[in-house]
Amino acid sequence: MTNFLNEKYETWIGKYGTIRWPPNSPDLTPPDTFLWGYLKNNIYSREHDNIELLNENIQNGIETINNNPQWVVKSIDKLKKAYRLCVQMNGGHFQHLMGFQ
């Protein structure tokens, strides 16, 4: 895979890429920035007596997200901002520039 990427792209970000991915860098994907955070905050904020109840609550959380598409749009808008800041900072720290929204 590395050879393919080297042949196809002059620069690419990755563990073995021409631009090294920082070892403790947060992933910049909507699931990482929104979905998992929402589910963890809302699902794991209460105890579950069994795996079936946990599974049901996760499904309900995902259904809530599906019923609120504006949340996903807002998440993608924040993601675009994060991408721009990441490029401006040459892959360095940029989270402090995101601001509170």
C-alpha positions in Angstrom: 0.0 0.0 0.0 2.8 2.4 0.8 4.4 1.9 -2.6 1.1 2.6 -4.3 0.6 5.8 -2.3 4.2 6.9 -3.0 3.7 6.3 -6.8 0.2 8.0 -6.9 0.8 11.0 -4.7 3.8 13.3 -4.2 2.8 13.8 -0.5 0.5 11.9 1.7 -0.2 11.8 5.4 0.3 8.4 7.2 2.4 6.4 9.6 4.8 5.8 6.7 3.8 8.7 4.6 5.9 11.6 3.3 4.1 13.6 6.0 4.2 11.6 9.2 0.8 11.4 11.1 1.4 12.6 14.6 1.3 9.6 17.0 -1.4 11.0 19.3 -3.3 13.1 16.8 -7.0 13.0 17.0 -8.7 11.5 14.0 -10.5 14.1 11.9 -13.6 12.2 10.9 -17.3 12.9 11.7 -17.7 9.6 13.6 -14.7 10.6 15.8 -15.7 14.2 16.3 -19.5 13.7 16.8 -21.0 10.3 16.7 -18.9 8.5 19.3 -18.9 11.6 21.6 -22.6 11.9 21.4 -23.2 8.2 22.0 -20.7 7.9 24.9 -22.1 11.0 26.6 -25.7 9.9 26.3 -25.4 6.1 26.5 -22.8 5.6 29.1 -24.1 8.3 31.4 -26.3 5.7 32.9 -25.9 2.1 34.0 -27.2 -0.8 32.0 -28.3 -4.0 33.7 -27.6 -6.2 30.7 -26.2 -6.2 27.2 -29.6 -6.1 25.6 -30.5 -2.9 27.3 -27.1 -1.4 26.3 -27.7 -2.4 22.7 -31.2 -0.9 22.7 -29.9 2.4 24.1 -27.2 2.5 21.5 -29.8 1.9 18.8 -32.0 4.6 20.2 -29.1 7.0 20.3 -28.4 6.4 16.6 -32.1 6.8 15.8 -32.0 10.2 17.6 -29.1 11.2 15.4 -30.9 10.0 12.3 -34.0 12.1 13.3 -31.8 15.2 13.6 -29.9 15.7 10.4 -29.0 19.2 11.3 -26.7 17.8 13.9 -24.8 15.9 11.2 -24.6 19.0 9.0 -23.2 21.1 11.9 -20.7 18.3 12.7 -19.5 18.3 9.1 -19.2 22.1 9.1 -17.0 21.9 12.3 -15.0 19.1 10.5 -14.3 21.4 7.5 -13.1 24.1 9.9 -10.8 21.6 11.6 -9.4 20.5 8.3 -8.7 24.1 7.3 -7.0 24.9 10.6 -5.0 21.7 10.4 -3.6 22.7 7.0 -3.0 26.3 8.2 -1.0 24.9 11.1 1.0 22.5 8.9 -0.5 19.5 10.8 0.4 21.0 14.2 -1.9 21.7 17.1 -5.0 23.6 16.1 -7.7 22.6 18.6 -7.3 25.7 20.6 -8.3 27.7 17.5 -11.6 25.9 17.0 -13.4 28.1 19.5 -16.5 27.1 21.5 -19.7 26.7 19.6 
